[in-house]
Amino acid sequence: MKIVHFLIIGSIGILAGCGVIDENEGVIKIKNSTSSNTDIRDIYIKRSNANNWGNNKLNAEELEPGESKKYTIDKCDRNYDFKIVYINDNIAYEEDYYIGCYSKRTLLFRD
C-alpha cells in the first residue's frame, strides 16, 4: 500500500464575509495537492469521538489535483477526523484535528 503524506496549513482569525455565520462555526478547506494526477474520490469528516464516518462529502464528484473544497464545521472548538479515499483506493487519514471557532484551516493531501 502506498503511504500518503499530507501537509497542514492553518490560520486563525476573524472571518468576516468568508462564510462563517456565527461563533459556533469554523471552516476547513481540503485541497488535493498530489503530484501524480490522482483524484480524490471520497472525503469523510467526523467528530473524533464518533464511531461512524457517515456519508461521503464529495457525493458523486471527484476532487482533481489542485482543486479544493470548503466545509463549514458547525460545532467548533472540537477535534475532527478526516478520511480521504483516492481513485486508486489509497487512503489517507488525519485524526484529532482541532477546528476552532472563527477559524479557517486548510488540509493539503499529497502523495
C-alpha positions as CSV (number, residue, x, y, z in Angstrom):
1,M,0.0,0.0,0.0
2,K,1.3,3.4,-0.9
3,I,2.0,5.8,2.0
4,V,0.3,9.1,1.6
5,H,1.8,12.2,3.1
6,F,-0.1,15.4,3.8
7,L,0.7,18.9,5.0
8,I,-1.4,21.1,7.2
9,I,-1.6,24.8,6.8
10,G,-3.6,26.8,9.3
11,S,-4.5,30.3,10.2
12,I,-6.8,31.7,12.8
13,G,-8.6,35.0,12.6
14,I,-12.0,36.7,12.3
15,L,-13.6,35.6,9.1
16,A,-15.9,38.4,8.2
17,G,-17.6,37.6,4.9
18,C,-15.8,34.3,4.5
19,G,-18.8,32.0,5.1
20,V,-18.6,31.8,8.8
21,I,-22.1,32.7,10.1
22,D,-21.7,32.6,13.8
23,E,-19.3,32.0,16.7
24,N,-20.0,28.2,16.7
25,E,-18.6,27.6,13.3
26,G,-15.2,27.0,11.7
27,V,-14.2,26.5,8.1
28,I,-12.0,23.6,6.8
29,K,-10.7,23.6,3.2
30,I,-9.4,20.2,1.9
31,K,-7.0,20.5,-1.1
32,N,-5.8,17.8,-3.4
33,S,-2.1,18.5,-3.7
34,T,-1.0,15.3,-5.3
35,S,1.7,15.4,-8.0
36,S,0.7,12.1,-9.6
37,N,-2.6,13.4,-11.0
38,T,-4.6,11.2,-8.6
39,D,-8.2,12.4,-8.0
40,I,-9.8,12.2,-4.5
41,R,-12.9,10.1,-4.8
42,D,-14.3,10.4,-1.2
43,I,-14.0,12.7,1.7
44,Y,-15.3,11.8,5.1
45,I,-15.4,14.0,8.2
46,K,-16.5,13.0,11.7
47,R,-16.0,14.1,15.3
48,S,-13.0,12.4,16.7
49,N,-15.1,10.6,19.4
50,A,-17.7,9.3,16.9
51,N,-17.7,5.8,15.5
52,N,-19.4,6.2,12.2
53,W,-17.8,8.1,9.2
54,G,-21.2,8.9,7.8
55,N,-21.7,10.0,4.1
56,N,-19.1,10.9,1.5
57,K,-18.9,14.7,1.5
58,L,-18.0,14.8,-2.2
59,N,-21.2,13.0,-3.2
60,A,-20.7,12.0,-6.9
61,E,-17.9,14.5,-7.5
62,E,-14.1,13.9,-7.6
63,L,-11.5,16.4,-6.4
64,E,-8.8,16.7,-9.1
65,P,-5.2,17.7,-8.3
66,G,-5.0,21.4,-7.4
67,E,-8.7,21.6,-6.6
68,S,-10.1,22.2,-3.1
69,K,-13.4,22.0,-1.3
70,K,-14.6,24.1,1.7
71,Y,-16.7,22.7,4.5
72,T,-18.3,24.6,7.4
73,I,-18.0,22.8,10.7
74,D,-21.0,23.8,12.8
75,K,-19.6,22.5,16.1
76,C,-16.2,24.2,16.6
77,D,-13.6,24.0,19.3
78,R,-13.6,20.3,18.9
79,N,-11.4,17.6,17.3
80,Y,-12.3,16.0,14.0
81,D,-11.1,13.1,11.9
82,F,-10.7,13.2,8.1
83,K,-10.6,10.2,5.8
84,I,-9.6,10.7,2.2
85,V,-10.0,8.0,-0.5
86,Y,-8.2,8.4,-3.8
87,I,-9.5,6.9,-7.1
88,N,-6.7,4.3,-6.9
89,D,-8.2,3.2,-3.5
90,N,-5.3,4.6,-1.4
91,I,-6.5,6.1,1.9
92,A,-5.1,9.0,4.0
93,Y,-6.2,9.9,7.5
94,E,-5.9,13.0,9.6
95,E,-7.0,12.3,13.2
96,D,-7.7,14.6,16.2
97,Y,-7.5,17.7,14.0
98,Y,-8.6,20.7,16.0
99,I,-11.2,23.1,14.4
100,G,-11.5,26.3,16.4
101,C,-14.4,28.7,16.3
102,Y,-13.9,31.6,13.8
103,S,-11.0,29.7,12.3
104,K,-10.1,28.9,8.7
105,R,-7.8,26.0,8.1
106,T,-6.5,24.1,5.1
107,L,-5.5,20.4,4.9
108,L,-3.3,19.6,1.9
109,F,-3.2,15.9,0.9
110,R,0.0,15.0,-1.0
111,D,1.3,11.7,-2.5
